[in-house]
Amino acid sequence: MIGLPSRVLVTNFSYKNALAAVRSLGRAGASVVVGGRDPRRRVAAASKYSSGWRTYTPPSVSIEKFIEDIKGIAVEEGVDIVIPIGVDTTIPLSYHKDDLADFVDVPVADYDVLELAHDKLKSIEIAERIGVPVPETVTAGDSGFDYSGPFPVVVKARKGAAGTGTRYATGKEELERILLEFQGKSSNVILDFESPMIQEYIPGEIRDVCVLFNQGEPRAAMAQRRVATFPPGGGVGIVNETIEDSELIETALRLLEEMGWHGVAQVEFKMDREGTPRLMEVNSKFWGTLELSIASGVDFPRLLYKIAEDGDVEPCFRYEKGLQMWWMSAHFPQLLFSFIRERRRVTSAMKDSSKRRLTDLHLDDVKPHILQFMEGVGRLTRYKKMSEHPLSR
C-alpha cells in the first residue's frame, strides 16, 4: 500500500467506473468522498471504500452552480483533488480549471487541449492530418438535408457523450428526423448539436485503447475489444477482453501526442471489412470498462492520483492479455438481451478456454451491486426496446 495523504472527490457516483475508481483509491489508502446528482442512485457511495457523499447541481442544469458546488464541497470536506468520471463533469471542470485552482487540483487536460478530443470533428481532422484512418465524414452544415450517400449512417453531435449525442439512421427520412431533432436542442460547452456529423456506419468490432498522459508524455496504455455490446450493433461493452495490439496502441498514442494530451482518455476504433482500425472518437474521460483495465494490471485511477500528488509516475505499459470482464452486476439486463439476440457470439466467448474471466461482482463490497440490480430491473423495458433497433440485429 502506498501513502496517499490527500482527500479525493470522485464525481458521478451513479456510474460503474466511479465505483471502480473509488475502490482503487480506497484500497490504496486514500480518503475518498463521492459526488453526484441523484442520491437515489449513489452506487459508488454505497462502497465500503467511500468515506462520504455529497450532491451537486447537475452541469446540465447550470455549469456555474456546479462549479460553485464543487468549490463548496472542496472547502467543507477538505478535498485536495477532484477526479471527474463522466463527460458532463470532466468538460466543465477542465473549462474552469483556473477558477478552481485555489480550491482543488483537477488532473485533466486544459480546455484548449481537451476540446481537440471533445470536438469529434477536430479529432477526425487531426487524425486525417497524421495519417490515422477515419470513417467518411460530412457535417450537416455541409450536406443539410441533401445527404445522398449510402445508409445506414451514424449521426453525432460534435460534442457530447454517445448516450446523448449519437444516433443511427437507416434511411433518408430517419436521418432528416434526427437532424431536425438536433436542431431543437440547445448547445453549450458540454453538448454541441450545431452542424452534427454524419458518418458512414462501420459494422466491425470495436477496439479501445485506454491511456494516461502527463503533459504530453504517455505514461500508461492498454488495449481491449468489445466482445459483446449493447445494443448488439455497437454500444457499451458488456463483455470486454484485453488484447495484444501494439500497433493500435501506437496509433492512439501518436494521436494524443499530436494533441499534447494530459490525463486519461479512451481512443475508440472500429475494424472495417479490410481489418483496418478506423478512428471513431476520443473520449476525454474515464471509460466505462475501467474495472477491466485495473484488473489487467494498469491501475489508472491510482496512477492519475500519483501524477496529481507527486507530479509524475513510473510508466506502466504491461498488462494481462486475454482477460475478460463480464458485467454481471452493472449490466445484467443488457447481458440477458444480448445473449438472446447474439447467442452465438456470447456463447462462443463463454466456451473459449484460453481466456481468464472475471465479473464486476465483488462479494467483499456488495452494497453497490444491490443498487445496480435495482436500477437494472427498473430499466428492463427500455433495454428491451433498444435491443430491437434494426442496427442491433
C-alpha positions in Angstrom: 0.0 0.0 0.0 1.3 3.5 -0.9 0.7 6.6 1.2 -2.0 8.8 -0.3 -2.5 11.7 2.1 -4.7 13.9 0.1 -8.5 13.7 0.2 -10.2 13.0 -3.2 -13.6 13.8 -4.6 -14.8 11.4 -7.3 -17.7 12.6 -9.3 -20.7 10.8 -11.0 -21.4 8.4 -8.1 -24.1 6.6 -10.1 -21.5 5.3 -12.7 -19.8 1.9 -12.6 -16.5 3.5 -13.5 -16.8 5.8 -10.5 -17.3 2.7 -8.3 -14.1 1.2 -9.8 -12.2 4.4 -9.2 -13.4 4.6 -5.6 -12.4 1.0 -4.9 -9.0 1.6 -6.5 -8.2 4.7 -4.5 -9.7 3.4 -1.3 -7.6 0.2 -1.4 -4.5 2.3 -1.9 -5.3 4.2 1.3 -6.9 7.4 0.0 -9.8 9.1 1.8 -12.5 9.3 -0.9 -15.7 11.3 -0.9 -18.1 10.8 -3.9 -20.4 13.3 -5.5 -23.4 13.1 -7.8 -26.7 14.4 -8.8 -29.3 11.9 -7.6 -28.9 10.4 -4.1 -31.2 7.5 -5.1 -28.5 6.3 -7.5 -25.4 6.8 -5.3 -23.8 3.4 -6.3 -20.2 4.4 -5.6 -21.3 6.0 -2.3 -22.5 2.6 -1.1 -19.0 1.2 -1.4 -17.1 0.5 1.9 -14.3 2.5 0.3 -16.3 5.7 0.3 -15.9 7.9 3.3 -18.9 10.1 2.5 -21.0 11.5 -0.3 -22.4 14.9 -1.4 -24.7 16.1 -4.1 -24.1 18.9 -6.6 -26.1 20.8 -9.1 -26.0 18.9 -12.4 -24.0 20.7 -15.0 -26.9 20.1 -17.4 -28.9 22.5 -15.2 -26.2 25.1 -14.5 -22.5 24.8 -15.1 -21.9 27.8 -12.9 -23.8 26.4 -10.0 -22.0 23.1 -10.4 -18.6 24.8 -10.2 -19.7 26.7 -7.1 -20.9 23.4 -5.6 -17.5 21.8 -6.2 -15.8 24.7 -4.5 -18.1 24.4 -1.5 -17.6 20.6 -1.3 -13.8 21.1 -1.5 -13.8 23.6 1.4 -16.4 21.7 3.6 -14.9 18.2 3.0 -11.2 19.2 2.9 -10.9 17.9 -0.7 -7.5 18.4 -2.4 -8.0 16.7 -5.7 -11.1 16.2 -7.9 -11.2 13.2 -10.2 -14.0 13.6 -12.7 -15.6 10.5 -14.2 -18.3 11.5 -16.7 -18.0 13.8 -19.7 -20.6 16.1 -18.0 -18.3 16.8 -15.2 -14.9 16.5 -16.9 -15.6 19.2 -19.5 -16.8 22.0 -17.1 -14.0 21.1 -14.6 -11.5 21.5 -17.4 -13.1 24.7 -18.7 -13.0 26.2 -15.2 -9.6 24.9 -14.0 -8.3 28.4 -13.4 -11.3 29.3 -11.3 -10.8 26.1 -9.2 -7.0 26.4 -8.8 -7.2 28.0 -5.3 -9.6 25.2 -4.1 -8.6 21.9 -5.7 -6.3 20.3 -8.2 -8.2 18.8 -11.3 -5.8 16.4 -13.2 -7.3 16.8 -16.6 -6.2 18.5 -19.8 -6.5 22.3 -20.1 -9.6 23.1 -22.1 -7.9 24.2 -25.3 -6.3 20.7 -25.4 -9.3 18.8 -24.2 -11.5 20.4 -26.8 -9.4 18.8 -29.5 -10.8 15.4 -28.4 -14.2 16.5 -27.1 -15.0 18.1 -30.5 -15.3 15.0 -32.6 -14.8 16.8 -35.9 -11.5 18.3 -34.7 -10.3 14.8 -33.6 -11.2 13.5 -37.1 -9.3 16.3 -38.8 -6.2 15.8 -36.6 -6.3 12.1 -37.3 -6.6 12.6 -41.1 -3.6 15.0 -41.0 -1.3 12.5 -39.4 -2.5 9.5 -41.4 -4.8 7.7 -39.0 -7.7 6.1 -40.9 -11.2 7.6 -40.2 -14.7 6.9 -41.5 -16.1 9.0 -44.3 -17.5 12.1 -42.5 -19.5 15.1 -43.5 -21.3 17.7 -41.4 -24.9 18.6 -41.6 -23.8 22.2 -42.3 -22.1 20.9 -45.5 -24.8 18.5 -46.6 -28.0 19.8 -45.0 -30.9 17.5 -45.8 -29.4 16.7 -49.2 -27.2 13.8 -48.0 -27.1 11.3 -50.8 -24.5 8.8 -49.5 -25.1 5.2 -48.5 -27.1 4.1 -45.4 -27.0 3.3 -42.6 -25.1 6.3 -41.1 -24.1 7.4 -37.7 -25.3 10.9 -36.7 -23.2 12.5 -34.0 -23.3 15.8 -32.1 -19.8 17.4 -32.5 -19.5 17.5 -28.7 -21.2 15.1 -26.2 -21.2 11.5 -25.0 -22.5 8.7 -27.1 -25.6 8.2 -25.0 -26.8 11.8 -25.5 -25.3 12.8 -28.9 -25.1 9.7 -31.1 -28.0 8.3 -33.3 -28.3 5.9 -36.2 -30.2 6.4 -39.4 -31.2 3.6 -41.7 -32.7 5.8 -44.4 -33.2 9.4 -45.5 -36.4 10.0 -43.6 -34.9 8.8 -40.3 -31.8 11.0 -41.0 -34.0 14.1 -41.6 -35.9 13.4 -38.4 -32.7 13.1 -36.4 -31.3 16.3 -37.8 -34.5 18.2 -37.0 -34.4 16.8 -33.5 -30.8 18.0 -33.1 -31.8 21.5 -34.4 -34.2 21.8 -31.5 -31.6 21.0 -28.8 -29.6 23.6 -27.0 -25.8 23.6 -27.1 -23.1 24.6 -24.6 -19.6 23.7 -23.7 -20.6 20.1 -23.0 -23.0 19.4 -25.8 -22.9 20.9 -29.3 -25.7 19.9 -31.6 -24.9 22.5 -34.2 -23.6 21.2 -37.5 -23.8 17.5 -36.4 -21.5 14.9 -38.1 -22.8 12.3 -40.5 -20.5 9.3 -40.7 -20.6 6.0 -42.6 -21.6 3.1 -40.4 -18.8 0.6 -39.9 -20.3 -2.7 -38.6 -17.0 -4.2 -37.4 -15.6 -5.0 -34.0 -14.9 -2.1 -31.6 -11.4 -1.9 -30.1 -10.4 0.7 -27.5 -7.1 2.0 -26.3 -7.1 3.4 -22.8 -4.3 5.8 -22.0 -2.8 8.1 -19.4 -0.6 11.1 -20.3 1.4 13.5 -18.2 1.7 16.9 -20.0 2.0 15.4 -23.5 4.1 12.3 -22.5 2.5 8.8 -22.4 2.6 7.1 -19.0 0.2 4.1 -19.4 -1.8 2.3 -22.0 -3.7 -0.9 -22.7 -5.9 -2.2 -25.4 -9.2 -4.1 -25.3 -12.0 -5.3 -27.6 -15.8 -5.3 -27.0 -16.8 -9.0 -27.3 -20.4 -8.2 -26.8 -22.1 -4.8 -26.8 -25.5 -3.3 -26.0 -27.2 -2.6 -28.3 -25.6 -5.5 -30.1 -25.0 -3.5 -33.3 -22.4 -1.3 -31.4 -22.6 0.3 -28.0 -21.4 -0.1 -24.4 -19.3 -3.1 -23.8 -21.0 -5.8 -21.6 -18.3 -8.4 -22.3 -14.8 -6.9 -22.8 -11.5 -8.5 -23.3 -7.9 -7.2 -23.1 -5.9 -7.8 -26.3 -2.4 -7.7 -27.7 -2.4 -4.9 -30.3 0.8 -2.8 -30.1 0.1 -1.1 -33.5 -3.2 0.1 -32.3 -1.7 1.4 -29.1 1.0 3.2 -31.0 -1.6 4.8 -33.3 -3.6 6.0 -30.3 -0.5 7.4 -28.5 0.6 9.2 -31.7 -2.8 10.9 -32.0 -2.8 12.1 -28.4 0.8 13.2 -28.6 -0.2 15.3 -31.5 -2.8 16.9 -29.3 -0.4 17.4 -26.3 -2.7 15.4 -24.1 -2.8 15.3 -20.3 -4.7 12.9 -18.0 -6.8 9.9 -19.1 -8.6 9.2 -22.3 -10.1 6.3 -24.3 -9.5 6.2 -28.1 -12.2 4.2 -29.8 -11.7 2.4 -33.2 -13.8 0.1 -35.3 -12.3 -2.6 -37.6 -13.6 -2.2 -41.1 -14.1 -5.0 -43.6 -10.4 -5.0 -44.6 -9.3 -5.3 -41.0 -8.2 -1.6 -40.8 -8.9 0.1 -37.5 -10.7 3.4 -38.1 -10.9 6.1 -35.5 -14.4 6.6 -34.1 -13.7 9.2 -31.4 -11.6 10.2 -28.5 -13.4 10.0 -25.1 -11.7 12.6 -22.9 -12.7 10.9 -19.6 -12.6 7.7 -17.7 -14.2 4.8 -19.7 -17.0 2.6 -18.6 -14.8 -0.5 -18.6 -12.3 1.0 -16.2 -12.5 -2.0 -13.9 -11.1 -4.3 -16.6 -8.1 -2.0 -17.0 -7.4 -2.1 -13.3 -7.8 -5.9 -13.2 -5.4 -6.3 -16.1 -2.6 -4.5 -14.1 -3.0 -0.9 -15.2 -4.5 1.0 -12.2 -5.4 4.2 -14.0 -7.1 6.0 -11.0 -4.1 5.4 -8.8 -1.6 6.4 -11.5 -3.6 9.6 -12.2 -3.7 10.3 -8.5 0.0 9.9 -8.2 0.6 12.3 -11.0 -1.6 14.9 -9.2 0.1 14.2 -5.9 3.8 13.8 -7.0 4.0 15.3 -10.4 4.8 12.2 -12.3 4.6 8.4 -12.2 6.6 5.4 -13.4 5.3 4.3 -16.9 3.0 1.3 -17.0 2.5 -0.5 -20.3 2.4 -4.1 -19.3 -0.9 -5.7 -18.7 -2.6 -9.2 -18.8 -3.9 -10.1 -22.2 -6.9 -12.4 -22.8 -8.6 -11.2 -19.6 -12.4 -11.0 -20.0 -14.8 -8.9 -17.9 -18.4 -9.9 -17.8 -20.6 -7.1 -16.4 -22.9 -9.4 -14.4 -23.9 -6.6 -11.9 -23.8 -3.3 -13.7 -25.3 -4.6 -17.0 -27.1 -7.8 -16.2 -30.3 -6.9 -18.1 -28.3 -5.8 -21.2 -26.3 -9.0 -21.0 -29.5 -11.0 -20.9 -30.9 -9.3 -24.0 -27.5 -9.6 -25.8 -27.5 -13.3 -25.0 -30.9 -13.6 -26.6 -30.0 -11.7 -29.8 -26.3 -12.6 -30.0 -26.4 -16.1 -28.6 -23.7 -17.4 -30.9 -21.2 -14.6 -30.0 -21.9 -14.7 -26.3 -21.8 -18.5 -26.1 -18.5 -18.6 -28.0 -17.0 -16.2 -25.6 -18.2 -18.4 -22.7 -16.6 -21.5 -24.2 -13.2 -20.0 -25.1 -10.9 -21.9 -22.6 -8.0 -19.6 -23.5 -9.4 -16.7 -21.6 -9.4 -15.8 -17.9 -12.8 -14.5 -16.9 -13.8 -12.1 -14.2 -17.1 -10.4 -13.3 -17.7 -7.0 -11.8 -19.4 -8.5 -8.8 -17.4 -8.0 -5.6 -18.7 -10.1 -2.7 -16.5 -8.2 -0.2 -18.2 -4.9 -1.2 -21.7 -6.0 -2.2 -23.9 -3.0 -1.3 -23.2 -1.1 -4.6 -24.4 -4.1 -6.6 -27.8 -4.1 -4.8 -28.4 -0.6 -6.2 -27.1 -1.6 -9.7 -29.5 -4.6 -9.7 -32.5 -2.4 -8.7 -31.7 0.1 -11.3 -31.4 -2.6 -14.0 -34.8 -4.0 -13.1 -36.3 -0.6 -13.4 -35.0 -0.2 -16.9 -35.8 -3.6 -18.4 -38.5 -2.2 -20.8 -36.1 0.5 -22.1 -33.3 -2.0 -22.6 -35.7 -4.4 -24.5 -36.7 -1.6 -26.9 -33.0 -0.7 -27.5 -32.2 -4.3 -28.3 -34.8 -4.4 -31.1 -33.3 -1.4 -33.1 -32.6 -2.5 -36.7 -28.8 -2.0 -36.3 -28.9 -4.3 -33.2 -29.6 -7.3 -35.4 
